[in-house]
Each structure stands twice: as structure tokens, then as C-alpha cells.
Amino acid sequence: MTYQEVLAHLDALQMHKIKLGLEAMQSFLEKVDRPESRLRFVHVAGTNGKGSVCAAVTEVLSLAGYRVGVYTSPHLSSVRERFRIGNEYISEETFAELGTRICQVLGEEQITYFEFTTALGLLWFAELNVDLVLLETGMGGRLDATNVVTPLLSVITSVSMDHEAYLGTSLPVIAGEKAGIIKRAVPVVSGAVHPEAAAVIEAVAQINAAPLFALRQDFDYVVHPDMSWTWAGGNAFANCEIAGLRCSRASLVQQENDSLSIAVLKLLQKDGFQVSEQQICQGLASVKWPGRMECFDQEYTAIVSNDKAGKSRKVLRYLLDGAHNTDGVKNLAKTVREKFQYRKLVGVWGAMVDKDLAATLDLMAPLVDELIITQPDGERAATPEQIYAILNTEQQQKARCVKKVDEALVAAQETAEEGDLIVVGGSLYLIGAVRHLLLGDLV
């Protein structure tokens, strides 16, 4: 099969929707001689921050000379973004070869899109014999397709409400699903500080005799006035401190995610992964995670249609963030208020209909001076009219609906002037489409 044929097969698998459970993955892995058994993993679950932790740990370990495989989801514009070793994404040729092999092994058996990509990632990493794999769950943890590995470390980032239709309608229940990645005697790093979530994770860790290293208890961080920060390990980390740290992005929760990453790096030392404090500082200051609190300036050329017909050029500032649940959007709104200066805030917003649209809009709509509501691809996407109807009368007066994403982006660009900020958010699908228009593909 060619690369395009494998892509077409994957697209066809979307009809199988989301299916939680491990049976299909276990069955497939048995048929291909269990590639995961030849690999070492850090398994990462949580509501927000999973990708940031994977990116940070990978950056630091790569600086130290290790070959690190990374499997994350979803992608922004190409499925190949889900698989990389260091900063190198999987090639189309390798993707096609492994995709063909999976199809041949499965025969008439059907699996989901996420199961297919998880299997492909495990095969690729085993084939290239990487030193470590950062394996991110797709949804939940207990029944996630990635939960077929026994890692060196389990990581649970922040836990909040999301995917309630699949994971449960209360924080303790959702935390229980995330805690499902905890394995017998395998250390756990947790960033779940909400008391209800923290209590569940602690209980599951105790049941599994898994050493627990929790943010605010076993390690913490302090942010200084100049925005540098210090990581402070407690007794479990021999009271180690690392000062002079800098974050690569403006997010107000970045220190939290990076603190988890440092705890992971410290614990990995017993497994032979040695990194210096200098490499930690350098790595965290340079890590990139596209589409997540990503800020850049770009020149925009507009056609002027008046008596002085011609072209008008202006440099516009963009902030792209894939925040799509309440806690993520809360962080986006707070970061925009506290870390950015602008004359006018122009919002481009789109979301999936199964998200808490009212709560997320209530956080962002009051901030923006103009709101352009659009509709990213996907059958779960809310229509602009559905989102507009949730706004109050005052907010509707500064909002307009532009269904096509490319036209919504142009509307924002025509409205914004130099010194303004265009913030795009509400859905990673929207971020992927807008980022492609502005910056092209990652791979």
C-alpha cells in the first residue's frame, strides 16, 4: 500500500468511532511478537499537559544524547505528527510500510483509528530500538489502547472535567480512569492537585504498592519576579533545587508541567538516563509544542479596494492555543490577561459540540473586542450559530459567524491592526487548520 492508501484506510476506520478497551491491542500485539516488550516507556495520562510533559522530557533527554520516541495525539494537520524520534517525524515511506504490515496482520479484523496508530508507533519504535518511548494516552487511561505497556514510570498530569461521555461525570471517577495506568510497584509522578483527584490517585498507588511522587508534596516550584523559577525537590529528591529555570512559552501552567518533567527526569536516573542541570535548563527553555500557547508575528498583505487601490502590509501577532476544556480555556484566558499586551483582542473561536460551550465562552467572550465564530472540520463540530446562540446580548453585538475557517482567519486579519492580538482557540482541529494556513505543515 502507498502512503495515501494507508491514509484512506485510516480515514475509513473513523467510522468505528471511539472504543475503549484493551482486547484488540493485546490480540494484535500477540500476532507481531509483542514489540512493546522490547521497549522502555514513560506512560503519560491526564486531562491537560500530557503533550507538554512529553515534549519537555524528550527535549532534555535528546540534548543528553538519548534517542527518544514520542507518541502523542491528536495531530494538527498530518497523522505523521503523532510519531517522532527526537525532532524527526516518521517518513511517509515508513508509515506506508508499517501500515501495510498492520493491515496484512489484521486481515478482515477491524480496529479503531487510535488502535491502528498506537500499533504503528510501537512497531516503529521497536524497529529502530530507541532508548525510551514517551507514550501519551489518547483518552482516560484504564481502557486506553496505550495501556498495554509496563513502563519505567507512570505520569498523571492535571485532572479536570473532560470527555465526560466516556470517562464519567465526576472528578473522582475521571481520576480513577486516569489512575488506571498505574502498575504494580511502578513509580508514579502526579500533578493532580485537586483534593478529590489527588485522593483517588494516592489510593490506587497504595493498592499497587507504587511509589507516588506528587506535586506540592514531594516537589514544587517557585516563580520569581523576573519570571525565572526554581524547582524544589523534597526528601524523596534529596532536597535538590534547580534555580534559574526559564519556560519556553507564556502559559501560566507551564512551570507546573515542567516541574513534572523534572521529577520524571530525576527518577529516570535510576534507570540509567543521566542528564545535567545545564541540560535541564537548556532543554526547558527551548522546547516547542506547536499549537499550544504558540505565539508569533507574521506579515499580512491586504488588497485595498478604494481610490488608492493597491496592497497594504501590516505585521500581525497571533496566539494559537488548543485549549478546549474548561480548565484549559481558563488558563488561556488568564494567560492572555496577565502575560500579553495589546490594543485590541480579536478572537477566532470554534469548538466541538460535546464540550462545555457555555463555560468556555463565558471565560473568553468577555475578554475579546471582536469575536469571529467558525466551524472546524469534523462531524462533532458545533456550528457557528450554535455557539453564537449561547452568547448574551452584549457579547453577540461584538460577534459574527464565518463558517469557513479560511474566511474566518481573513476576517480576523482584516479587522486586526498592528499592536492587536489575534487569539485562536476552542479546538485543536481549528488550531490545526489555522496553523496550516499561516505556517504550513509541521511535516
C-alpha positions in Angstrom: 0.0 0.0 0.0 1.1 3.6 -0.7 1.1 6.3 1.9 -2.1 7.7 0.5 -3.8 4.3 0.5 -2.9 3.8 4.2 -4.3 7.2 5.0 -7.5 6.3 3.2 -7.7 3.1 5.2 -7.2 5.1 8.4 -9.9 7.6 7.4 -12.3 4.7 6.9 -11.6 3.5 10.4 -13.0 6.7 11.8 -16.5 5.1 11.2 -15.7 2.8 14.2 -15.7 5.8 16.5 -14.2 5.7 20.0 -13.9 2.3 21.5 -12.3 1.9 24.9 -10.8 -1.5 25.8 -7.5 -3.4 25.5 -8.6 -6.6 23.8 -8.0 -5.6 20.2 -4.5 -4.2 21.1 -3.5 -7.2 23.1 -4.6 -9.5 20.2 -2.7 -7.6 17.6 0.5 -7.3 19.7 0.5 -11.1 20.2 0.4 -11.6 16.4 3.5 -9.3 15.9 5.7 -10.8 18.6 4.9 -8.1 21.2 7.2 -5.2 20.1 6.4 -3.3 23.3 8.2 -5.9 25.4 11.5 -4.8 23.8 11.0 -1.1 24.7 11.2 1.1 27.8 8.4 3.6 28.4 7.2 6.6 30.3 3.4 6.4 30.2 1.6 9.7 30.4 -2.1 10.3 31.2 -4.0 13.4 32.4 -6.5 15.9 31.2 -4.2 18.8 30.2 -0.4 19.0 29.9 0.3 15.5 28.6 1.9 16.7 25.4 3.9 19.4 27.1 5.4 16.9 29.5 6.3 14.6 26.7 7.9 17.4 24.7 9.9 18.7 27.6 11.3 15.3 28.7 12.1 14.5 25.1 14.0 17.8 24.6 16.2 17.3 27.6 16.9 13.6 27.0 17.7 14.4 23.4 20.2 17.0 24.5 21.9 14.4 26.6 22.3 12.1 23.6 19.4 9.7 24.1 17.1 8.5 21.2 13.6 9.1 22.4 10.5 8.0 20.7 7.4 10.1 21.2 3.8 9.1 20.5 1.1 11.8 21.1 -2.3 12.7 19.8 -4.2 14.2 18.2 -2.3 15.7 15.3 -2.8 19.2 13.9 -2.6 18.6 10.1 -0.8 15.3 9.4 -1.1 12.0 11.2 2.7 11.7 10.9 3.0 14.3 13.7 1.9 11.6 16.2 5.2 9.7 15.7 8.7 11.1 16.1 12.1 10.2 17.4 13.7 13.3 18.8 12.7 16.0 16.3 12.4 13.7 13.4 8.9 12.6 12.3 8.2 9.3 10.8 8.6 9.3 7.0 5.8 8.6 4.5 7.6 5.6 3.3 8.0 4.0 6.7 4.4 4.9 7.6 3.2 3.2 4.5 5.3 0.1 5.1 4.2 -0.3 8.7 0.6 0.5 7.9 0.6 -2.2 5.2 2.0 -4.7 7.6 -0.7 -3.9 10.2 -3.4 -4.4 7.5 -1.9 -7.7 6.5 -1.8 -9.0 10.0 -5.3 -7.9 10.8 -6.9 -9.3 7.6 -10.7 -8.8 8.0 -10.4 -7.8 11.7 -11.4 -4.2 12.4 -9.8 -1.9 14.9 -10.2 1.8 15.6 -8.1 4.7 14.3 -6.3 5.2 17.6 -5.6 1.5 18.0 -4.1 1.4 14.5 -1.8 4.4 15.2 -0.8 3.1 18.6 0.2 -0.2 17.0 2.1 1.6 14.2 4.0 3.6 16.8 5.0 0.6 18.9 6.2 -1.2 15.8 8.3 1.7 14.6 9.9 2.4 17.9 10.8 -1.3 18.4 12.2 -1.5 14.8 14.6 1.4 15.5 15.4 0.3 19.0 15.0 3.7 20.7 16.3 4.2 24.2 13.0 5.3 25.6 9.4 5.9 24.5 7.2 8.8 25.8 3.7 7.2 25.3 0.7 9.5 25.7 -2.8 8.1 26.3 -5.5 9.2 23.9 -8.4 9.3 26.4 -8.6 8.2 30.1 -6.0 5.5 30.9 -7.5 2.3 32.3 -9.1 1.2 29.0 -6.9 3.3 26.7 -5.2 1.4 23.8 -1.8 2.5 25.1 -2.4 0.8 28.5 -0.7 -2.4 27.3 2.8 -1.5 28.5 4.6 -1.8 31.8 6.6 1.5 32.0 9.6 2.6 34.0 7.4 5.5 35.2 3.7 6.4 35.1 2.8 10.1 34.9 -0.6 11.7 35.6 -0.7 15.4 34.8 -3.6 17.7 35.9 -7.0 16.1 36.1 -10.2 18.0 35.4 -13.6 17.5 33.7 -13.4 16.4 30.0 -14.7 13.6 27.8 -17.5 13.0 30.4 -19.5 10.8 28.0 -16.7 8.3 28.1 -14.8 8.8 31.4 -17.6 9.7 33.8 -19.4 12.8 35.2 -17.4 13.4 38.4 -13.8 14.3 39.1 -13.2 11.2 41.3 -14.5 8.9 38.6 -12.4 10.6 35.9 -9.3 10.5 38.2 -9.9 6.7 38.6 -9.8 6.2 34.9 -6.5 8.2 34.6 -5.1 6.2 37.6 -5.8 3.1 35.6 -2.3 3.4 34.0 -0.7 2.8 37.5 1.1 -0.6 37.5 2.3 -2.8 40.4 5.4 -1.2 42.0 6.0 1.2 39.1 6.7 4.8 40.4 4.1 7.4 39.7 4.6 11.2 39.2 1.4 13.1 39.7 0.4 16.7 39.0 -3.2 16.2 40.1 -3.5 18.7 42.9 -7.3 18.9 43.2 -8.1 17.1 46.5 -10.7 14.8 45.0 -8.5 13.7 42.2 -5.3 13.5 44.3 -7.1 11.2 46.9 -8.1 8.8 44.2 -4.6 8.6 42.7 -3.0 8.2 46.1 -5.4 5.3 46.9 -4.7 3.5 43.6 -0.9 4.0 44.1 -1.2 2.4 47.5 -3.2 -0.6 46.3 -0.5 -1.2 43.7 2.5 -0.5 46.0 3.5 2.1 43.5 5.8 4.9 45.0 4.0 8.2 44.5 5.7 11.5 43.9 3.2 14.3 44.0 3.4 18.0 43.1 3.0 20.2 46.2 4.0 17.4 48.4 7.2 15.7 47.1 8.3 18.5 44.8 7.2 22.1 44.0 8.3 25.2 42.2 8.7 29.0 43.0 8.3 31.6 40.3 10.4 34.8 40.8 9.6 38.4 39.8 11.8 38.2 36.7 9.8 35.1 35.6 12.7 32.7 36.2 11.8 29.9 38.5 13.2 27.3 40.9 12.3 23.6 41.1 12.5 22.3 44.6 12.6 18.6 45.4 11.7 17.3 48.9 13.2 14.4 50.8 12.4 12.0 48.0 14.7 14.0 45.8 17.4 14.6 48.4 16.1 18.2 48.7 17.6 19.0 45.3 17.0 22.5 43.9 17.4 23.7 40.4 17.4 27.5 40.0 17.5 29.9 37.0 14.9 27.9 35.0 13.0 29.5 32.1 9.9 28.4 30.3 9.7 28.4 26.5 6.1 29.6 26.4 3.9 32.1 28.2 1.4 29.7 29.7 0.8 30.3 33.4 0.7 26.5 34.0 4.0 25.9 32.1 6.0 25.8 35.3 3.6 23.1 36.6 4.1 20.9 33.6 7.8 21.5 33.5 8.0 20.6 37.2 6.5 17.2 36.5 9.1 16.8 33.7 12.0 17.5 36.1 10.6 15.0 38.5 10.4 12.4 35.7 14.0 13.2 34.6 15.3 12.8 38.2 13.5 9.5 38.7 14.8 8.1 35.4 18.3 8.4 36.7 18.0 5.1 38.5 17.3 3.6 35.1 20.5 4.9 33.6 19.2 8.1 32.0 21.7 10.8 33.1 21.1 14.5 32.5 22.8 17.5 33.9 21.2 20.6 35.4 22.5 22.6 32.5 20.8 20.3 30.0 17.5 20.6 32.0 17.7 24.4 32.0 18.6 24.5 28.3 16.0 21.9 27.3 13.1 23.5 29.1 14.0 27.0 27.7 13.9 25.8 24.1 11.2 23.1 24.0 8.5 23.7 21.3 5.0 22.3 21.3 3.1 23.6 18.2 -0.4 24.9 18.6 -0.2 25.1 22.4 0.3 28.7 23.6 2.2 29.3 20.4 2.8 33.0 19.7 4.4 34.5 16.6 4.4 37.6 14.4 3.7 37.5 10.7 3.3 40.0 7.9 -0.1 40.2 6.3 -0.8 41.7 2.9 -4.3 43.0 2.3 -5.8 44.2 -1.0 -7.0 47.8 -0.7 -10.2 48.4 -2.7 -10.6 52.2 -2.7 -9.5 55.2 -4.6 -5.9 54.3 -3.7 -6.2 50.6 -4.9 -3.1 48.6 -4.1 -1.7 46.5 -1.3 -1.5 47.2 2.4 1.1 45.4 4.6 0.9 45.0 8.4 2.6 42.8 10.9 0.1 40.9 13.0 0.6 38.9 16.2 -1.1 35.5 16.7 -1.6 33.3 19.7 -2.7 29.8 18.9 -3.8 27.5 21.7 -5.6 24.2 21.5 -7.4 24.8 24.8 -10.8 23.0 24.5 -12.0 22.1 28.0 -12.9 24.4 30.9 -9.5 24.3 32.7 -7.6 24.7 29.5 -9.6 27.8 28.5 -9.4 29.2 32.0 -5.6 29.1 31.7 -5.7 30.6 28.2 -7.9 33.5 29.4 -5.7 34.1 32.4 -2.5 34.0 30.4 -3.9 36.5 27.8 -4.9 38.9 30.6 -1.6 38.6 32.6 1.1 37.9 30.1 0.1 39.8 26.9 -0.2 43.4 26.0 -2.3 44.5 23.1 -4.6 47.3 21.9 -7.4 45.1 20.8 -8.1 41.4 21.2 -9.6 39.6 18.2 -10.8 36.1 18.8 -11.3 33.3 16.3 -13.2 30.5 18.0 -14.6 27.1 17.1 -15.4 24.1 19.3 -16.8 20.6 19.4 -20.4 20.4 20.3 -19.8 17.8 23.1 -17.6 20.3 25.0 -18.9 22.7 27.7 -19.5 25.5 25.3 -21.2 27.8 27.8 -18.4 27.6 30.4 -15.6 28.1 27.9 -17.3 31.0 26.1 -18.0 32.6 29.5 -14.3 32.7 30.1 -13.2 34.1 26.7 -16.1 36.2 25.3 -15.7 39.0 27.9 -12.0 39.4 27.0 -12.3 39.9 23.3 -13.1 43.1 21.5 -14.3 41.2 18.4 -15.2 37.5 18.2 -15.3 35.6 14.9 -17.0 32.2 15.3 -16.2 29.5 12.8 -16.5 25.7 12.4 -13.5 23.4 12.1 -13.8 20.1 10.2 -15.4 17.1 12.0 -18.9 15.8 12.5 -18.7 16.7 16.2 -18.0 20.4 15.4 -20.6 22.9 16.7 -22.0 25.2 14.1 -21.2 29.0 14.4 -24.9 29.5 15.0 -25.0 27.1 17.9 -22.1 28.9 19.6 -23.5 32.4 18.8 -26.8 31.4 20.5 -25.0 30.8 23.8 -23.6 34.3 24.0 -25.5 37.0 25.9 -26.9 40.0 24.1 -23.9 42.2 24.8 -21.5 39.5 23.6 -23.5 38.9 20.4 -23.1 42.5 19.5 -19.3 42.0 19.1 -19.5 38.6 17.5 -20.1 37.3 13.9 -20.3 33.9 12.3 -18.0 33.0 9.5 -18.4 29.3 8.9 -15.3 28.5 6.7 -12.1 28.6 8.7 -10.0 30.3 5.9 -12.6 33.1 5.6 -12.7 33.5 9.4 -9.0 33.9 9.5 -9.1 36.5 6.8 -11.9 38.3 8.6 -9.6 38.5 11.7 -6.7 39.6 9.7 -8.7 42.4 8.0 -10.0 43.5 11.4 -6.7 43.5 13.3 -4.1 46.2 13.2 -0.5 46.3 14.3 -0.4 46.2 18.1 -3.5 44.0 18.3 -3.5 40.3 19.2 -5.4 37.6 17.3 -6.1 34.6 19.6 -7.3 31.4 18.1 -8.7 28.6 20.3 -11.5 26.3 21.3 -10.4 23.2 19.4 -7.2 21.5 18.3 -9.0 20.8 15.0 -9.3 24.6 14.5 -5.7 25.2 15.5 -4.5 22.6 13.0 -6.5 24.3 10.2 -5.4 27.9 11.1 -1.8 26.9 11.7 -1.7 25.2 8.3 -2.9 28.4 6.6 -0.4 30.5 8.5 2.7 28.4 8.8 2.2 25.3 6.6 2.5 21.8 7.8 4.9 20.5 10.5 5.9 17.5 8.4 
